[in-house]
């Protein structure tokens, strides 16, 4: 399976609590729900299309708990998001959880990077990560992400947890698709493109 990460970001790279004020107020974060005003059908269609490729889900503990509190209550099996999330295998990366009650859920403890590497060897289309900022740091560090699917929202917050944090492993990415929604959300997909490449705009030294 290819590992894809699907997440909402502000223009300054924050991924914390896009869906509501109570989603993740940790570290005094007061901007929860910042993505909601920019929703439209175009963005929703992109999300549904991505879920259509899911064969399994890999989630961090906090995202898992948020999803497990919401999606089992959406019981229509034809719902393109709930149907996938409720039925497909879900793997939770956590060192504190001992069990996960949501249907078809498995807790991954110990060496998460090694276990995710094994999961990627299983047959299927995509192993999808949604949100899960802390887990994303591990996946970035170990070069395990095959595609980044990022919704950039036209807002900057100045605080909050980020996808690409100080000290992250440097890498180049290549844009493979993009579109802009009516409310101004940039939906961009990137694949890894090796190490960063450098150059200089300095004028040549005079001889």
GROMACS elastic network, one bead per residue, 0.5 to 0.9 nm:
[ bonds ]
;  ai    aj funct       b0    kb
    1    55     6  0.79058   500
    1    56     6  0.88097   500
    1   119     6  0.74839   500
    1   121     6  0.62238   500
    1   122     6  0.60145   500
    1   123     6  0.58333   500
    1   124     6  0.50445   500
    1   125     6  0.51565   500
    1   127     6  0.58074   500
    2   120     6  0.63341   500
    2   121     6  0.87968   500
    2   124     6  0.80994   500
    2   125     6  0.63605   500
    2   127     6  0.58900   500
    2   128     6  0.81542   500
    2   145     6  0.79232   500
    2   146     6  0.59860   500
    2   147     6  0.79401   500
    3    58     6  0.88416   500
    3   120     6  0.68438   500
    3   125     6  0.89189   500
    3   126     6  0.57938   500
    3   128     6  0.58534   500
    3   129     6  0.74266   500
    3   144     6  0.70596   500
    3   145     6  0.53538   500
    3   146     6  0.52543   500
    3   147     6  0.67689   500
    3   148     6  0.89820   500
    4   126     6  0.66366   500
    4   127     6  0.63410   500
    4   128     6  0.50066   500
    4   129     6  0.60986   500
    4   130     6  0.86135   500
    4   145     6  0.59960   500
    4   146     6  0.57411   500
    4   148     6  0.59327   500
    4   149     6  0.71944   500
    5   127     6  0.86643   500
    5   128     6  0.59392   500
    5   130     6  0.60008   500
    5   131     6  0.76970   500
    5   136     6  0.79038   500
    5   145     6  0.69376   500
    5   146     6  0.81785   500
    5   147     6  0.64177   500
    5   148     6  0.50817   500
    5   149     6  0.59802   500
    5   150     6  0.80332   500
    6    47     6  0.87962   500
    6    50     6  0.84495   500
    6   128     6  0.71940   500
    6   129     6  0.59799   500
    6   131     6  0.66358   500
    6   147     6  0.86204   500
    6   148     6  0.63712   500
    6   150     6  0.59955   500
    6   151     6  0.80984   500
    7    15     6  0.71495   500
    7   129     6  0.81441   500
    7   130     6  0.57115   500
    7   131     6  0.50603   500
    7   132     6  0.84550   500
    7   133     6  0.89485   500
    7   148     6  0.82232   500
    7   149     6  0.65645   500
    7   150     6  0.53276   500
    7   151     6  0.63441   500
    7   152     6  0.89058   500
    7   163     6  0.87522   500
    8    13     6  0.89002   500
    8    14     6  0.81993   500
    8    15     6  0.58540   500
    8    16     6  0.87215   500
    8    18     6  0.69124   500
    8    35     6  0.76056   500
    8   130     6  0.89050   500
    8   131     6  0.73346   500
    8   149     6  0.87198   500
    8   150     6  0.59323   500
    8   152     6  0.63022   500
    8   153     6  0.73567   500
    9    12     6  0.76575   500
    9    13     6  0.52976   500
    9    14     6  0.52982   500
    9    16     6  0.82468   500
    9    18     6  0.80310   500
    9    35     6  0.84992   500
    9   150     6  0.68355   500
    9   151     6  0.58618   500
    9   153     6  0.61417   500
    9   155     6  0.89816   500
    9   162     6  0.80760   500
    9   163     6  0.79085   500
   10    13     6  0.50966   500
   10    14     6  0.51755   500
   10    15     6  0.67919   500
   10    18     6  0.88787   500
   10    34     6  0.83544   500
   10    35     6  0.83154   500
   10   151     6  0.82239   500
   10   152     6  0.55989   500
   10   153     6  0.50049   500
   10   154     6  0.66163   500
   10   155     6  0.55096   500
   10   156     6  0.54686   500
   10   157     6  0.73202   500
   11    14     6  0.74778   500
   11   152     6  0.60298   500
   11   153     6  0.62377   500
   11   154     6  0.62399   500
   11   155     6  0.58960   500
   11   156     6  0.52970   500
   11   157     6  0.83710   500
   12   155     6  0.79943   500
   12   156     6  0.53931   500
   12   157     6  0.70756   500
   12   158     6  0.70762   500
   12   159     6  0.87098   500
   12   162     6  0.81681   500
   13   152     6  0.82105   500
   13   156     6  0.80849   500
   13   160     6  0.87880   500
   13   161     6  0.81631   500
   13   162     6  0.52726   500
   13   163     6  0.62725   500
   13   164     6  0.70951   500
   13   165     6  0.87506   500
   14    17     6  0.88520   500
   14    18     6  0.88642   500
   14   156     6  0.79856   500
   14   157     6  0.75281   500
   14   158     6  0.83554   500
   14   159     6  0.73243   500
   14   160     6  0.56453   500
   14   161     6  0.54411   500
   14   163     6  0.66467   500
   14   164     6  0.88172   500
   15    18     6  0.66131   500
   15   131     6  0.71602   500
   15   132     6  0.88563   500
   15   133     6  0.70796   500
   15   160     6  0.73934   500
   15   161     6  0.60502   500
   15   162     6  0.54929   500
   15   163     6  0.63187   500
   16    19     6  0.88856   500
   16    23     6  0.83189   500
   16    24     6  0.66341   500
   16    25     6  0.84191   500
   16    29     6  0.82189   500
   16    31     6  0.85970   500
   16    32     6  0.73022   500
   16   131     6  0.82821   500
   16   133     6  0.76982   500
   16   160     6  0.59085   500
   16   161     6  0.53545   500
   16   162     6  0.71468   500
   17    20     6  0.61183   500
   17    21     6  0.69420   500
   17    22     6  0.77471   500
   17    23     6  0.51688   500
   17    24     6  0.51501   500
   17    25     6  0.74132   500
   17    29     6  0.85267   500
   17    31     6  0.75648   500
   17    33     6  0.61808   500
   17    34     6  0.76501   500
   17    35     6  0.86646   500
   17   160     6  0.87812   500
   18    21     6  0.82617   500
   18    23     6  0.77852   500
   18    24     6  0.88571   500
   18    31     6  0.82687   500
   18    32     6  0.57068   500
   18    34     6  0.52308   500
   18    35     6  0.50091   500
   18    36     6  0.72485   500
   19    22     6  0.85686   500
   19    23     6  0.66141   500
   19    32     6  0.66035   500
   19    34     6  0.69809   500
   19    35     6  0.62723   500
   19    36     6  0.63492   500
   20    23     6  0.53644   500
   20    24     6  0.81918   500
   20    31     6  0.84327   500
   20    34     6  0.74015   500
   20    35     6  0.83940   500
   20    36     6  0.77671   500
   21    24     6  0.72270   500
   21    25     6  0.70068   500
   21    29     6  0.87943   500
   21    30     6  0.70065   500
   21    31     6  0.66273   500
   21    33     6  0.53224   500
   21    34     6  0.85387   500
   22    25     6  0.61560   500
   22    32     6  0.67700   500
   22    33     6  0.84061   500
   23    32     6  0.67106   500
   23    33     6  0.80339   500
   23    63     6  0.89745   500
   23    66     6  0.71706   500
   24    27     6  0.89298   500
   24    29     6  0.74445   500
   24    32     6  0.71050   500
   24    62     6  0.82782   500
   25    28     6  0.57425   500
   25    30     6  0.63523   500
   25    31     6  0.82313   500
   25    32     6  0.71054   500
   26    29     6  0.58281   500
   26    30     6  0.89129   500
   26   160     6  0.89168   500
   27   160     6  0.80501   500
   28   160     6  0.88622   500
   29    32     6  0.71597   500
   29   159     6  0.74364   500
   29   160     6  0.62836   500
   30   160     6  0.89769   500
   31    34     6  0.62397   500
   31   157     6  0.74523   500
   31   159     6  0.88034   500
   31   160     6  0.84793   500
   32    35     6  0.84348   500
   33    36     6  0.57192   500
   33    37     6  0.82998   500
   34    37     6  0.70148   500
   34    38     6  0.84570   500
   34   153     6  0.85785   500
   34   155     6  0.78496   500
   34   157     6  0.89442   500
   35    38     6  0.58724   500
   35    39     6  0.71315   500
   35   153     6  0.68429   500
   35   155     6  0.87068   500
   36    39     6  0.57645   500
   37    40     6  0.89249   500
   37   183     6  0.85795   500
   38    43     6  0.88720   500
   38   153     6  0.74976   500
   38   154     6  0.84859   500
   38   181     6  0.88631   500
   38   182     6  0.86185   500
   38   183     6  0.55008   500
   38   184     6  0.75676   500
   38   185     6  0.71275   500
   39    42     6  0.83303   500
   39    43     6  0.65071   500
   39    44     6  0.73381   500
   39   181     6  0.89264   500
   39   183     6  0.74650   500
   39   185     6  0.86011   500
   40    43     6  0.55565   500
   40    44     6  0.62801   500
   40    45     6  0.87678   500
   40   181     6  0.76008   500
   40   182     6  0.75244   500
   40   183     6  0.74179   500
   41    45     6  0.60237   500
   41    46     6  0.86580   500
   41   181     6  0.87332   500
   42    45     6  0.51837   500
   42    46     6  0.64629   500
   42    47     6  0.88813   500
   42   180     6  0.88238   500
   42   181     6  0.60664   500
   42   182     6  0.77893   500
   43    46     6  0.51750   500
   43    47     6  0.64144   500
   43    48     6  0.87856   500
   43   151     6  0.86233   500
   43   180     6  0.88381   500
   43   181     6  0.65071   500
   43   185     6  0.79230   500
   43   187     6  0.79441   500
   44    47     6  0.51682   500
   44    48     6  0.62541   500
   44    49     6  0.86306   500
   45    48     6  0.51173   500
   45    49     6  0.61177   500
   45    50     6  0.86760   500
   46    49     6  0.51121   500
   46    50     6  0.63324   500
   46    51     6  0.87863   500
   46   187     6  0.83377   500
   47    50     6  0.51583   500
   47    51     6  0.63003   500
   47    52     6  0.86924   500
   47    81     6  0.84748   500
   48    51     6  0.51094   500
   48    52     6  0.62789   500
   48    80     6  0.62392   500
   48    81     6  0.65272   500
   49    52     6  0.51217   500
   49    53     6  0.72015   500
   49    80     6  0.88013   500
   50    53     6  0.55872   500
   50    54     6  0.71798   500
   50   128     6  0.89955   500
   50   149     6  0.89471   500
   51    54     6  0.52657   500
   51    55     6  0.88670   500
   51    80     6  0.72080   500
   51    81     6  0.62885   500
   51    84     6  0.71929   500
   51    85     6  0.87895   500
   51   128     6  0.83337   500
   52    55     6  0.86129   500
   52    80     6  0.73402   500
   52    81     6  0.82389   500
   52    84     6  0.80004   500
   53   125     6  0.61009   500
   53   126     6  0.59523   500
   53   127     6  0.88203   500
   53   128     6  0.86441   500
   54    57     6  0.71714   500
   54    84     6  0.74449   500
   54    85     6  0.89956   500
   54    88     6  0.82655   500
   54   124     6  0.82911   500
   54   125     6  0.63906   500
   54   127     6  0.62575   500
   54   128     6  0.61651   500
   55    84     6  0.83929   500
   55    88     6  0.66480   500
   55    89     6  0.76057   500
   55   123     6  0.87371   500
   55   124     6  0.56369   500
   55   125     6  0.56448   500
   55   126     6  0.53144   500
   55   127     6  0.59986   500
   55   128     6  0.77731   500
   56    84     6  0.85540   500
   56    85     6  0.83770   500
   56    88     6  0.55651   500
   56    90     6  0.59172   500
   56    91     6  0.78330   500
   56   124     6  0.81706   500
   56   125     6  0.85464   500
   56   126     6  0.66896   500
   56   128     6  0.63430   500
   57    85     6  0.77060   500
   57    88     6  0.74167   500
   57    89     6  0.63370   500
   57    91     6  0.61057   500
   57    92     6  0.84452   500
   57   126     6  0.82310   500
   57   127     6  0.53571   500
   57   129     6  0.59844   500
   57   130     6  0.79880   500
   58    64     6  0.87828   500
   58    89     6  0.86694   500
   58    90     6  0.59275   500
   58    92     6  0.59786   500
   58    93     6  0.73162   500
   58   116     6  0.85008   500
   58   127     6  0.65101   500
   58   128     6  0.58782   500
   58   129     6  0.50275   500
   58   130     6  0.76648   500
   58   132     6  0.87207   500
   58   135     6  0.89696   500
   59    62     6  0.81683   500
   59    63     6  0.61775   500
   59    64     6  0.56253   500
   59    90     6  0.73288   500
   59    91     6  0.62117   500
   59    93     6  0.62422   500
   59    94     6  0.89942   500
   59   128     6  0.82223   500
   59   129     6  0.57421   500
   59   130     6  0.66093   500
   59   131     6  0.76846   500
   59   132     6  0.58493   500
   59   135     6  0.73583   500
   60    63     6  0.54822   500
   60    64     6  0.59500   500
   60    65     6  0.86285   500
   60    91     6  0.85181   500
   60    92     6  0.56272   500
   60    93     6  0.51001   500
   60    94     6  0.65996   500
   60   129     6  0.84306   500
   60   130     6  0.86898   500
   60   131     6  0.80216   500
   60   133     6  0.75262   500
   60   134     6  0.69042   500
   60   135     6  0.54408   500
   60   136     6  0.83650   500
   61    64     6  0.50588   500
   61    65     6  0.61819   500
   61    66     6  0.87180   500
   61    92     6  0.60690   500
   61    93     6  0.62380   500
   61    94     6  0.56427   500
   61    95     6  0.88497   500
   61    96     6  0.85626   500
   61    97     6  0.77445   500
   61   132     6  0.76157   500
   61   135     6  0.85927   500
   62    65     6  0.51728   500
   62    66     6  0.63160   500
   62    67     6  0.86844   500
   62   132     6  0.70739   500
   63    66     6  0.50687   500
   63    67     6  0.60972   500
   63    68     6  0.84065   500
   63   130     6  0.76696   500
   63   131     6  0.64869   500
   63   132     6  0.55091   500
   63   133     6  0.86312   500
   64    67     6  0.51428   500
   64    68     6  0.58695   500
   64    69     6  0.84633   500
   64    90     6  0.87311   500
   64    91     6  0.89129   500
   64    92     6  0.67865   500
   64   132     6  0.81903   500
   65    68     6  0.50342   500
   65    69     6  0.61117   500
   65    70     6  0.87550   500
   66    69     6  0.52969   500
   66    70     6  0.65689   500
   66    71     6  0.87413   500
   67    70     6  0.52162   500
   67    71     6  0.57038   500
   67    72     6  0.81507   500
   67    85     6  0.85666   500
   68    71     6  0.59550   500
   68    72     6  0.63839   500
   68    73     6  0.88179   500
   68    86     6  0.88696   500
   68   101     6  0.85774   500
   68   102     6  0.62510   500
   69    72     6  0.70394   500
   69    73     6  0.77435   500
   70    73     6  0.57459   500
   70    74     6  0.73363   500
   71    74     6  0.52413   500
   71    75     6  0.79530   500
   71    81     6  0.85082   500
   71    82     6  0.56619   500
   71    83     6  0.88366   500
   71    85     6  0.72010   500
   71    86     6  0.69427   500
   72    75     6  0.64130   500
   72    82     6  0.73608   500
   72    85     6  0.83695   500
   72    86     6  0.62256   500
   72   102     6  0.77582   500
   72   103     6  0.87093   500
   73    82     6  0.87932   500
   74    77     6  0.83205   500
   74    79     6  0.79508   500
   74    82     6  0.61290   500
   74    83     6  0.83726   500
   74    86     6  0.88234   500
   75    78     6  0.87287   500
   75    79     6  0.80929   500
   75    82     6  0.73702   500
   75    83     6  0.78117   500
   75    86     6  0.85710   500
   76    79     6  0.55129   500
   76    82     6  0.74413   500
   76    83     6  0.69410   500
   77    80     6  0.78524   500
   77    82     6  0.70112   500
   77    84     6  0.82012   500
   77    86     6  0.84039   500
   77    87     6  0.86542   500
   78    81     6  0.85830   500
   78    82     6  0.80425   500
   78    83     6  0.59582   500
   79    82     6  0.54240   500
   79    83     6  0.52548   500
   79    84     6  0.80796   500
   80    83     6  0.55849   500
   80    84     6  0.64955   500
   80    85     6  0.89250   500
   81    84     6  0.53922   500
   81    85     6  0.62323   500
   81    86     6  0.85418   500
   82    85     6  0.50687   500
   82    86     6  0.57573   500
   82    87     6  0.82511   500
   83    86     6  0.54955   500
   83    87     6  0.61339   500
   83    88     6  0.83243   500
   84    87     6  0.54270   500
   84    88     6  0.56963   500
   85    88     6  0.58301   500
   85    89     6  0.80376   500
   85    90     6  0.77586   500
   86    89     6  0.84500   500
   86    90     6  0.88058   500
   86   102     6  0.77881   500
   86   103     6  0.65084   500
   86   104     6  0.79206   500
   87    90     6  0.88122   500
   87   103     6  0.69924   500
   87   104     6  0.69405   500
   88   103     6  0.83985   500
   88   104     6  0.66429   500
   88   105     6  0.86196   500
   89   103     6  0.80831   500
   89   104     6  0.50565   500
   89   105     6  0.59546   500
   89   106     6  0.77508   500
   90   102     6  0.85803   500
   90   103     6  0.82924   500
   90   104     6  0.61558   500
   90   106     6  0.62368   500
   90   107     6  0.85036   500
   91   104     6  0.86247   500
   91   105     6  0.58087   500
   91   107     6  0.57785   500
   91   108     6  0.64157   500
   92    97     6  0.86272   500
   92   100     6  0.80010   500
   92   105     6  0.72889   500
   92   106     6  0.61426   500
   92   108     6  0.55888   500
   92   109     6  0.83410   500
   93    97     6  0.87244   500
   93   106     6  0.88740   500
   93   107     6  0.61912   500
   93   109     6  0.62839   500
   93   110     6  0.88440   500
   93   112     6  0.65262   500
   93   135     6  0.70211   500
   94    97     6  0.57947   500
   94    98     6  0.85372   500
   94   107     6  0.67087   500
   94   108     6  0.61946   500
   94   109     6  0.56295   500
   94   110     6  0.82910   500
   94   112     6  0.83628   500
   94   135     6  0.88198   500
   95    98     6  0.81823   500
   95   107     6  0.87683   500
   95   108     6  0.78592   500
   95   109     6  0.52727   500
   95   110     6  0.68350   500
   96   109     6  0.81774   500
   97   100     6  0.73497   500
   97   107     6  0.70542   500
   97   108     6  0.89443   500
   97   109     6  0.82592   500
   98   107     6  0.70348   500
   98   109     6  0.86293   500
   99   105     6  0.84539   500
   99   106     6  0.73559   500
   99   107     6  0.62649   500
  100   103     6  0.83414   500
  100   104     6  0.87801   500
  100   105     6  0.58330   500
  100   106     6  0.64098   500
  100   107     6  0.65016   500
  101   104     6  0.82150   500
  101   105     6  0.68241   500
  101   106     6  0.88464   500
  102   105     6  0.57949   500
  108   111     6  0.82264   500
  108   112     6  0.65069   500
  108   115     6  0.72830   500
  108   116     6  0.86852   500
  109   112     6  0.63815   500
  109   115     6  0.85989   500
  110   113     6  0.89256   500
  110   114     6  0.88174   500
  110   115     6  0.83660   500
  111   114     6  0.55201   500
  111   115     6  0.63957   500
  111   116     6  0.87531   500
  112   115     6  0.50890   500
  112   116     6  0.59986   500
  112   117     6  0.84860   500
  112   135     6  0.88531   500
  112   138     6  0.80475   500
  112   139     6  0.88928   500
  113   116     6  0.51898   500
  113   117     6  0.61825   500
  113   118     6  0.87899   500
  113   138     6  0.69771   500
  113   139     6  0.69057   500
  113   142     6  0.68622   500
  113   144     6  0.79548   500
  114   117     6  0.51128   500
  114   118     6  0.65076   500
  114   119     6  0.88539   500
  115   118     6  0.50947   500
  115   119     6  0.62862   500
  115   120     6  0.87700   500
  116   120     6  0.62201   500
  116   121     6  0.87959   500
  116   139     6  0.86158   500
  116   144     6  0.80315   500
  117   120     6  0.52708   500
  117   121     6  0.68177   500
  117   144     6  0.73630   500
  118   121     6  0.52597   500
  118   122     6  0.71497   500
  119   122     6  0.54595   500
  119   123     6  0.88609   500
  119   127     6  0.80313   500
  120   123     6  0.79309   500
  120   124     6  0.87944   500
  120   126     6  0.85660   500
  120   127     6  0.71251   500
  120   144     6  0.89251   500
  121   124     6  0.89642   500
  124   127     6  0.79580   500
  129   132     6  0.70081   500
  129   135     6  0.88000   500
  129   136     6  0.81421   500
  130   133     6  0.87782   500
  131   134     6  0.89559   500
  131   135     6  0.87731   500
  131   136     6  0.80753   500
  132   135     6  0.54207   500
  132   136     6  0.61215   500
  132   137     6  0.89974   500
  133   137     6  0.66209   500
  133   161     6  0.73429   500
  133   162     6  0.71623   500
  133   163     6  0.60161   500
  134   137     6  0.53987   500
  134   138     6  0.71390   500
  134   161     6  0.88500   500
  134   163     6  0.84354   500
  135   138     6  0.53872   500
  135   139     6  0.64704   500
  135   140     6  0.87744   500
  136   140     6  0.60035   500
  136   141     6  0.84465   500
  136   145     6  0.87272   500
  136   163     6  0.70140   500
  136   164     6  0.87997   500
  137   140     6  0.51984   500
  137   141     6  0.60989   500
  137   142     6  0.86905   500
  137   163     6  0.72936   500
  137   164     6  0.76591   500
  137   165     6  0.80112   500
  137   168     6  0.74476   500
  138   141     6  0.51202   500
  138   142     6  0.62762   500
  138   143     6  0.85811   500
  138   144     6  0.85699   500
  139   142     6  0.52979   500
  139   143     6  0.60337   500
  139   144     6  0.51357   500
  139   145     6  0.62401   500
  140   143     6  0.50887   500
  140   144     6  0.63797   500
  140   145     6  0.65671   500
  140   164     6  0.85142   500
  140   168     6  0.73690   500
  140   169     6  0.69450   500
  141   144     6  0.79070   500
  141   168     6  0.66230   500
  141   169     6  0.56106   500
  142   145     6  0.84437   500
  142   169     6  0.85431   500
  143   146     6  0.82621   500
  143   169     6  0.85687   500
  143   192     6  0.86423   500
  145   148     6  0.71493   500
  145   191     6  0.82447   500
  145   192     6  0.77968   500
  146   190     6  0.86870   500
  146   191     6  0.60415   500
  146   192     6  0.66453   500
  147   189     6  0.68690   500
  147   190     6  0.56744   500
  147   192     6  0.69883   500
  148   173     6  0.88656   500
  148   188     6  0.80848   500
  148   189     6  0.55465   500
  148   190     6  0.50771   500
  148   191     6  0.62826   500
  148   192     6  0.83956   500
  149   187     6  0.73329   500
  149   188     6  0.59226   500
  149   190     6  0.65371   500
  149   191     6  0.89324   500
  150   186     6  0.79949   500
  150   187     6  0.58093   500
  150   188     6  0.53621   500
  150   189     6  0.62212   500
  150   190     6  0.82102   500
  151   185     6  0.64134   500
  151   186     6  0.57476   500
  151   188     6  0.65322   500
  151   189     6  0.88571   500
  152   155     6  0.85386   500
  152   184     6  0.86628   500
  152   185     6  0.55623   500
  152   186     6  0.50049   500
  152   187     6  0.63231   500
  152   188     6  0.78319   500
  153   156     6  0.82764   500
  153   183     6  0.88368   500
  153   184     6  0.70136   500
  153   186     6  0.66784   500
  153   187     6  0.88028   500
  154   183     6  0.84499   500
  154   184     6  0.63272   500
  154   185     6  0.62975   500
  154   186     6  0.82823   500
  156   159     6  0.86540   500
  157   160     6  0.75482   500
  159   162     6  0.87002   500
  161   165     6  0.81048   500
  162   165     6  0.57397   500
  164   167     6  0.85572   500
  164   168     6  0.63168   500
  164   169     6  0.89593   500
  165   168     6  0.56125   500
  167   170     6  0.83227   500
  168   171     6  0.89828   500
  170   195     6  0.67215   500
  170   196     6  0.66340   500
  171   192     6  0.73649   500
  171   193     6  0.72880   500
  171   194     6  0.60654   500
  171   196     6  0.51312   500
  171   197     6  0.88624   500
  172   191     6  0.87520   500
  172   192     6  0.62410   500
  172   193     6  0.50663   500
  172   194     6  0.55846   500
  172   195     6  0.53418   500
  172   197     6  0.75060   500
  173   190     6  0.58238   500
  173   191     6  0.55262   500
  173   194     6  0.73952   500
  173   195     6  0.86740   500
  173   196     6  0.84398   500
  174   189     6  0.83825   500
  174   190     6  0.51962   500
  174   191     6  0.53254   500
  174   192     6  0.62560   500
  174   193     6  0.56586   500
  175   178     6  0.76327   500
  175   188     6  0.70919   500
  175   189     6  0.59076   500
  175   191     6  0.66712   500
  176   188     6  0.77147   500
  176   189     6  0.56402   500
  176   190     6  0.55597   500
  176   191     6  0.70229   500
  177   187     6  0.81433   500
  177   188     6  0.57955   500
  177   189     6  0.52865   500
  177   190     6  0.73825   500
  178   186     6  0.70353   500
  178   187     6  0.54115   500
  178   189     6  0.63688   500
  179   185     6  0.83211   500
  179   186     6  0.59326   500
  179   187     6  0.53450   500
  179   188     6  0.67209   500
  180   183     6  0.81922   500
  180   184     6  0.59508   500
  180   185     6  0.55880   500
  180   187     6  0.61490   500
  180   188     6  0.86980   500
  181   184     6  0.52432   500
  181   185     6  0.52440   500
  181   186     6  0.66231   500
  181   187     6  0.77760   500
  182   185     6  0.73931   500
  190   193     6  0.88313   500
  192   195     6  0.87096   500
  193   196     6  0.82171   500
  194   197     6  0.86639   500
  200   203     6  0.84483   500
  202   205     6  0.85888   500
  203   206     6  0.86315   500
  204   207     6  0.88926   500
